[in-house]
Amino acid sequence: MKLWITPTGDKWICDECQKDFEKEIAEEGWRIAFEENNDAMLRCVVCKHGDVEIFD
């Protein structure tokens, strides 16, 4: 999961969904604020899944 700084606001995006945004990242010059933050509470803005799975 990475926090991307975009022209429309900051977005947490997982590595899987990031592949879908490669064109926008290059064209709009998105920058990474934080890389690989493995916080169980964070969710991807696209798929709503987290990077860390919590098992009961």
N, CA, C and O atoms as a MOPAC input file, in Angstrom:
PM7 MOZYME 1SCF
protein

 N      0.85200 1    -1.16600 1     0.00000 1
 C      0.00000 1     0.00000 1     0.00000 1
 C      0.89800 1     1.22800 1     0.00000 1
 O      1.88800 1     1.29900 1     0.72900 1
 N      0.52900 1     2.19100 1    -0.83200 1
 C      1.28700 1     3.43400 1    -0.93000 1
 C      0.32500 1     4.61300 1    -0.86100 1
 O     -0.79800 1     4.54600 1    -1.36100 1
 N      0.77900 1     5.68500 1    -0.23900 1
 C      0.01400 1     6.92400 1    -0.23300 1
 C      0.50800 1     7.77300 1    -1.39000 1
 O      1.65900 1     8.20800 1    -1.40700 1
 N     -0.36500 1     8.00300 1    -2.35300 1
 C     -0.02900 1     8.78100 1    -3.54400 1
 C     -0.55400 1    10.19300 1    -3.39200 1
 O     -1.69300 1    10.39400 1    -2.97100 1
 N      0.26800 1    11.17000 1    -3.73200 1
 C     -0.15500 1    12.57200 1    -3.77300 1
 C     -0.57900 1    12.84300 1    -5.20700 1
 O      0.24200 1    12.80500 1    -6.12300 1
 N     -1.87200 1    13.11900 1    -5.39900 1
 C     -2.43800 1    13.32800 1    -6.73400 1
 C     -2.97900 1    14.74900 1    -6.84800 1
 O     -3.14100 1    15.42800 1    -5.83400 1
 N     -3.25900 1    15.20400 1    -8.05300 1
 C     -3.82800 1    16.54800 1    -8.21700 1
 C     -5.19300 1    16.71100 1    -7.54700 1
 O     -5.59100 1    17.83100 1    -7.22600 1
 N     -5.91000 1    15.61100 1    -7.33200 1
 C     -7.24400 1    15.69000 1    -6.72400 1
 C     -7.25100 1    15.29900 1    -5.25300 1
 O     -8.31900 1    15.22100 1    -4.64600 1
 N     -6.08200 1    15.05200 1    -4.67000 1
 C     -6.00100 1    14.68500 1    -3.26000 1
 C     -5.17500 1    13.43200 1    -3.05300 1
 O     -4.85100 1    12.72000 1    -4.00400 1
 N     -4.83700 1    13.16800 1    -1.79900 1
 C     -4.02900 1    11.99800 1    -1.46600 1
 C     -4.88100 1    10.73400 1    -1.49100 1
 O     -6.04700 1    10.74500 1    -1.09600 1
 N     -4.27000 1     9.63100 1    -1.96800 1
 C     -5.00000 1     8.36900 1    -2.08900 1
 C     -4.11800 1     7.20900 1    -1.65800 1
 O     -2.97500 1     7.09400 1    -2.10000 1
 N     -4.64800 1     6.34900 1    -0.79400 1
 C     -3.98700 1     5.08000 1    -0.48500 1
 C     -4.38700 1     4.09300 1    -1.56300 1
 O     -5.57600 1     3.85000 1    -1.76900 1
 N     -3.41000 1     3.52000 1    -2.25600 1
 C     -3.68500 1     2.56600 1    -3.33100 1
 C     -2.79200 1     1.34900 1    -3.13300 1
 O     -1.58400 1     1.48300 1    -2.93900 1
 N     -3.39200 1     0.15600 1    -3.18300 1
 C     -2.62200 1    -1.07700 1    -3.01300 1
 C     -1.82100 1    -1.36700 1    -4.28500 1
 O     -2.07400 1    -0.78000 1    -5.33700 1
 N     -0.86800 1    -2.26800 1    -4.17500 1
 C      0.00600 1    -2.59500 1    -5.29800 1
 C     -0.76500 1    -3.19600 1    -6.47700 1
 O     -0.41900 1    -2.96200 1    -7.63500 1
 N     -1.80300 1    -3.96500 1    -6.17800 1
 C     -2.59000 1    -4.57500 1    -7.25300 1
 C     -3.34800 1    -3.51100 1    -8.05300 1
 O     -3.34900 1    -3.54900 1    -9.28300 1
 N     -3.98500 1    -2.57600 1    -7.37300 1
 C     -4.76000 1    -1.53400 1    -8.05000 1
 C     -3.86000 1    -0.48700 1    -8.69900 1
 O     -4.26800 1     0.18700 1    -9.64500 1
 N     -2.65200 1    -0.35200 1    -8.19600 1
 C     -1.71100 1     0.62200 1    -8.74600 1
 C     -1.46100 1     0.35100 1   -10.23000 1
 O     -1.24700 1     1.28400 1   -11.00500 1
 N     -1.48800 1    -0.90100 1   -10.62000 1
 C     -1.26400 1    -1.27600 1   -12.01800 1
 C     -2.30200 1    -0.62300 1   -12.94300 1
 O     -1.99600 1    -0.29500 1   -14.08900 1
 N     -3.52900 1    -0.43900 1   -12.43700 1
 C     -4.60200 1     0.16400 1   -13.22900 1
 C     -4.43000 1     1.67500 1   -13.39200 1
 O     -5.06600 1     2.28100 1   -14.25500 1
 N     -3.57500 1     2.28600 1   -12.56900 1
 C     -3.40600 1     3.73400 1   -12.58100 1
 C     -2.06300 1     4.17900 1   -13.15400 1
 O     -1.71400 1     5.35400 1   -13.04500 1
 N     -1.30500 1     3.26800 1   -13.76000 1
 C      0.02600 1     3.61700 1   -14.25300 1
 C      0.00800 1     4.77200 1   -15.25000 1
 O      0.91000 1     5.60900 1   -15.24100 1
 N     -1.01100 1     4.82700 1   -16.11200 1
 C     -1.10900 1     5.90300 1   -17.09800 1
 C     -1.31200 1     7.25300 1   -16.40300 1
 O     -0.63500 1     8.22700 1   -16.73100 1
 N     -2.25200 1     7.31300 1   -15.43700 1
 C     -2.50600 1     8.55800 1   -14.71000 1
 C     -1.29600 1     8.97700 1   -13.88600 1
 O     -0.98200 1    10.16500 1   -13.80600 1
 N     -0.61300 1     8.01300 1   -13.27200 1
 C      0.56800 1     8.30200 1   -12.46600 1
 C      1.62600 1     8.99500 1   -13.31400 1
 O      2.22600 1     9.98000 1   -12.88600 1
 N      1.85100 1     8.47900 1   -14.51000 1
 C      2.86600 1     9.06100 1   -15.40200 1
 C      2.42400 1    10.40700 1   -15.96400 1
 O      3.20400 1    11.36000 1   -15.97000 1
 N      1.17900 1    10.49700 1   -16.43600 1
 C      0.69300 1    11.71800 1   -17.08100 1
 C      0.52700 1    12.88200 1   -16.10400 1
 O      0.85500 1    14.02200 1   -16.43200 1
 N      0.02200 1    12.59400 1   -14.91100 1
 C     -0.28300 1    13.65000 1   -13.95600 1
 C      0.84100 1    13.88600 1   -12.95100 1
 O      0.76400 1    14.81100 1   -12.14300 1
 N      1.88000 1    13.05900 1   -12.99200 1
 C      3.02800 1    13.24700 1   -12.11100 1
 C      2.74800 1    12.96500 1   -10.64700 1
 O      3.21100 1    13.69600 1    -9.77100 1
 N      1.98300 1    11.89400 1   -10.37500 1
 C      1.71200 1    11.53200 1    -8.99300 1
 C      3.02200 1    11.24500 1    -8.26400 1
 O      3.96700 1    10.73000 1    -8.86100 1
 N      3.07800 1    11.57500 1    -6.98900 1
 C      4.25600 1    11.29400 1    -6.16500 1
 C      3.86100 1    10.40500 1    -4.99600 1
 O      2.71500 1    10.42000 1    -4.54800 1
 N      4.81400 1     9.63600 1    -4.51300 1
 C      4.57900 1     8.75900 1    -3.36500 1
 C      4.98500 1     9.49200 1    -2.09100 1
 O      6.11400 1     9.96800 1    -1.97000 1
 N      4.05300 1     9.57700 1    -1.14200 1
 C      4.34800 1    10.19500 1     0.15000 1
 C      4.87400 1     9.14900 1     1.13100 1
 O      5.83400 1     9.41000 1     1.85500 1
 N      4.25400 1     7.96900 1     1.16100 1
 C      4.66700 1     6.86600 1     2.02300 1
 C      4.64400 1     5.58300 1     1.21600 1
 O      3.72800 1     5.35300 1     0.42600 1
 N      5.65300 1     4.74700 1     1.41600 1
 C      5.69600 1     3.45600 1     0.73200 1
 C      5.52700 1     2.31400 1     1.71400 1
 O      6.02300 1     2.35700 1     2.84000 1
 N      4.81900 1     1.29700 1     1.26600 1
 C      4.71200 1     0.03100 1     1.98700 1
 C      4.35300 1     0.18400 1     3.45400 1
 O      5.00300 1    -0.39800 1     4.32200 1
 N      3.33300 1     0.95700 1     3.72600 1
 C      2.85100 1     1.09300 1     5.09300 1
 C      1.90100 1    -0.06300 1     5.36900 1
 O      0.81200 1    -0.11700 1     4.79800 1
 N      2.29600 1    -0.97700 1     6.22800 1
 C      1.50800 1    -2.17300 1     6.50200 1
 C      0.64400 1    -1.99900 1     7.74800 1
 O      0.81500 1    -2.71200 1     8.73700 1
 N     -0.26600 1    -1.06700 1     7.69300 1
 C     -1.18900 1    -0.80600 1     8.77900 1
 C     -2.48400 1    -1.55500 1     8.48100 1
 O     -3.06500 1    -1.39500 1     7.40700 1
 N     -2.92900 1    -2.35800 1     9.41500 1
 C     -4.12400 1    -3.17500 1     9.19700 1
 C     -5.39300 1    -2.34100 1     9.01100 1
 O     -6.37800 1    -2.84000 1     8.46500 1
 N     -5.38700 1    -1.10900 1     9.44500 1
 C     -6.57900 1    -0.27200 1     9.34800 1
 C     -6.70000 1     0.45000 1     7.99900 1
 O     -7.78300 1     0.92100 1     7.65100 1
 N     -5.61400 1     0.54400 1     7.24400 1
 C     -5.65300 1     1.24700 1     5.96400 1
 C     -6.35600 1     0.41700 1     4.90000 1
 O     -6.21800 1    -0.80600 1     4.86100 1
 N     -7.10000 1     1.08400 1     4.04800 1
 C     -7.82000 1     0.42500 1     2.96400 1
 C     -7.51100 1     1.13700 1     1.64900 1
 O     -7.35300 1     2.35700 1     1.60600 1
 N     -7.43100 1     0.36300 1     0.60000 1
 C     -7.22600 1     0.90300 1    -0.74200 1
 C     -8.47500 1     1.69000 1    -1.14700 1
 O     -9.59800 1     1.23500 1    -0.93300 1
 N     -8.27200 1     2.85600 1    -1.72600 1
 C     -9.39100 1     3.69600 1    -2.13900 1
 C    -10.15600 1     3.06800 1    -3.30300 1
 O    -11.31300 1     3.41700 1    -3.53500 1
 N     -9.53400 1     2.15700 1    -4.02900 1
 C    -10.16500 1     1.54700 1    -5.20500 1
 C    -10.91700 1     0.26200 1    -4.82800 1
 O    -12.12800 1     0.16900 1    -5.02700 1
 N    -10.20000 1    -0.72200 1    -4.28700 1
 C    -10.80200 1    -2.03600 1    -4.01500 1
 C    -11.29700 1    -2.20000 1    -2.58000 1
 O    -11.99900 1    -3.16300 1    -2.27100 1
 N    -10.93400 1    -1.26100 1    -1.70200 1
 C    -11.34700 1    -1.25500 1    -0.30100 1
 C    -10.73100 1    -2.38300 1     0.53700 1
 O    -11.16800 1    -2.61400 1     1.66500 1
 N     -9.74000 1    -3.07800 1     0.01300 1
 C     -9.04200 1    -4.12500 1     0.75800 1
 C     -7.80100 1    -3.54900 1     1.41200 1
 O     -7.24300 1    -2.55600 1     0.94400 1
 N     -7.37300 1    -4.17900 1     2.49800 1
 C     -6.16200 1    -3.76000 1     3.18500 1
 C     -4.97500 1    -4.61300 1     2.76900 1
 O     -5.14900 1    -5.68000 1     2.18000 1
 N     -3.77400 1    -4.15000 1     3.07400 1
 C     -2.56700 1    -4.92000 1     2.77800 1
 C     -2.34000 1    -6.03800 1     3.78500 1
 O     -1.69100 1    -7.03700 1     3.47400 1
 N     -2.87300 1    -5.87200 1     4.98900 1
 C     -2.64900 1    -6.83000 1     6.05700 1
 C     -3.94800 1    -7.54300 1     6.35900 1
 O     -4.97400 1    -6.90600 1     6.59900 1
 N     -3.90500 1    -8.87800 1     6.34800 1
 C     -5.07500 1    -9.66100 1     6.69900 1
 C     -5.01200 1   -10.01900 1     8.17600 1
 O     -3.97100 1   -10.44000 1     8.68000 1
 N     -6.12700 1    -9.85000 1     8.85900 1
 C     -6.19600 1   -10.20200 1    10.28200 1
 C     -7.03200 1   -11.46400 1    10.39700 1
 O     -8.19000 1   -11.49800 1     9.98300 1
 N     -6.43600 1   -12.48900 1    10.95800 1
 C     -7.14800 1   -13.75500 1    11.13400 1
 C     -7.65000 1   -13.85000 1    12.55900 1
 O     -6.92300 1   -13.53500 1    13.50100 1
 N     -8.88600 1   -14.28200 1    12.72200 1
 C     -9.47200 1   -14.45100 1    14.06700 1
 C     -9.03100 1   -15.73200 1    14.70300 1
 O     -9.42800 1   -16.03100 1    15.82900 1

